[in-house]
């Protein structure tokens, strides 16, 4: 398995089991990846992860979900 520890705290795009997740890497455990996404925390098993791409600095900003109060 590739060493992904340098991505802790970085904004990434993760492709896993046909789903694309975007968020910040919180933890890289032996069994799964913990990602903080706009809609909450996502725990993704390593066996489903197909690809992880680091976003350029500042590209992860604005990940918050749209507010129902915004018009």
C-alpha positions as CSV (number, residue, x, y, z in Angstrom):
1,X,0.0,0.0,0.0
2,X,1.2,3.5,-0.8
3,X,2.2,5.8,2.1
4,X,-0.5,8.6,2.2
5,X,0.6,10.1,5.6
6,X,1.8,13.3,4.0
7,X,-1.9,14.0,3.1
8,X,-3.1,14.4,6.7
9,X,-4.7,17.8,7.0
10,X,-4.7,18.4,3.3
11,X,-7.7,18.9,0.9
12,X,-8.1,16.0,-1.4
13,X,-10.4,14.3,-3.9
14,X,-11.0,10.6,-3.2
15,X,-12.5,8.2,-5.7
16,X,-13.8,5.0,-4.0
17,X,-16.3,2.4,-5.3
18,X,-17.5,4.7,-8.0
19,X,-18.1,7.7,-5.7
20,X,-16.1,10.9,-5.6
21,X,-15.5,12.5,-2.2
22,X,-14.0,15.9,-1.6
23,X,-12.7,17.0,1.8
24,X,-9.9,17.2,4.3
25,X,-8.0,14.1,5.4
26,X,-8.4,13.8,9.2
27,X,-7.0,10.3,9.8
28,X,-5.3,7.5,7.9
29,X,-5.9,4.3,9.9
30,X,-4.9,0.7,9.0
31,X,-8.4,-0.2,7.8
32,X,-9.9,3.1,6.6
33,X,-9.5,6.8,5.7
34,X,-11.4,9.4,7.7
35,X,-12.4,12.4,5.6
36,X,-14.0,15.6,6.7
37,X,-16.4,16.6,3.9
38,X,-18.9,19.4,3.6
39,X,-21.7,17.1,4.6
40,X,-19.9,15.6,7.6
41,X,-17.3,13.0,8.3
42,X,-16.8,10.0,5.9
43,X,-15.1,6.8,6.8
44,X,-13.9,5.1,3.6
45,X,-12.4,1.5,3.8
46,X,-9.0,1.2,2.1
47,X,-10.2,-1.7,-0.1
48,X,-12.7,0.7,-1.8
49,X,-10.2,3.6,-2.4
50,X,-9.2,3.7,-6.1
51,X,-7.5,7.1,-6.2
52,X,-6.5,10.0,-3.9
53,X,-5.5,13.4,-5.5
54,X,-4.3,16.3,-3.4
55,X,-6.0,19.6,-4.3
56,X,-3.8,22.7,-4.9
57,X,-3.4,25.0,-1.9
58,X,-6.6,27.1,-1.3
59,X,-8.7,24.9,-3.7
60,X,-10.4,23.2,-0.7
61,X,-11.9,26.4,0.5
62,X,-15.6,26.8,0.1
63,X,-16.4,23.2,0.6
64,X,-19.4,24.0,2.9
65,X,-22.8,22.9,1.8
66,X,-25.1,25.6,0.4
67,X,-27.2,27.2,3.1
68,X,-31.0,27.1,2.9
69,X,-30.9,30.7,4.1
70,X,-28.8,32.0,1.2
71,X,-30.8,33.6,-1.6
